[in-house]
Amino acid sequence: MAIDNDTVKKVALLAQLKVDDDKLDETRDAFNKILNWVAQLDEVDTQGVEPLVSVHEQTLICREDVVTDGNKKDEILANAPLKEFGYFAVPKVVE
């Protein structure tokens, strides 16, 4: 699949890229090289190959969910840079 300069302009517009007119041919050639590389990937036989989720084979260790009563307000507010009346205080952002 080869693309032309009009397609390069359209893709550049959609991707919000600025491509000068004198660089259109160079950009078109680069896009075509990328598309040729992707076409080569289509030739790889992937029958019977499981999809790869991660390169590391590990299982996540899940902790048991335990419902607590919370009641840790003082511990939570201990790290607050500014607190008032038992709540986080933040600067006003909307006037």
SULGIJO-V391224 format. One record per residue. N is the residue number from 0. RES is the residue in one small letter. PHI is phi as a letter, one per 30 degrees, with the letter a starting at -180 (none if undefined). Layout:
# SULGIJO-V391224
n=(N/N)
res=(RES/RES)
phi=(PHI/PHI)
This chain:
# SULGIJO-V391224
n=(0/1/2/3/4/5/6/7/8/9/10/11/12/13/14/15/16/17/18/19/20/21/22/23/24/25/26/27/28/29/30/31/32/33/34/35/36/37/38/39/40/41/42/43/44/45/46/47/48/49/50/51/52/53/54/55/56/57/58/59/60/61/62/63/64/65/66/67/68/69/70/71/72/73/74/75/76/77/78/79/80/81/82/83/84/85/86/87/88/89/90/91/92/93/94)
res=(m/a/i/d/n/d/t/v/k/k/v/a/l/l/a/q/l/k/v/d/d/d/k/l/d/e/t/r/d/a/f/n/k/i/l/n/w/v/a/q/l/d/e/v/d/t/q/g/v/e/p/l/v/s/v/h/e/q/t/l/i/c/r/e/d/v/v/t/d/g/n/k/k/d/e/i/l/a/n/a/p/l/k/e/f/g/y/f/a/v/p/k/v/v/e)
phi=(none/c/c/c/d/d/d/d/d/d/d/d/d/d/d/h/c/c/c/d/e/d/c/d/d/d/d/e/d/d/d/d/d/d/d/d/d/d/d/d/d/d/d/d/d/c/d/i/c/d/d/c/c/a/d/c/c/b/c/d/c/c/d/d/d/b/d/b/d/i/h/b/e/d/d/d/d/d/c/d/d/b/b/b/h/i/b/d/c/b/d/d/c/b/c)
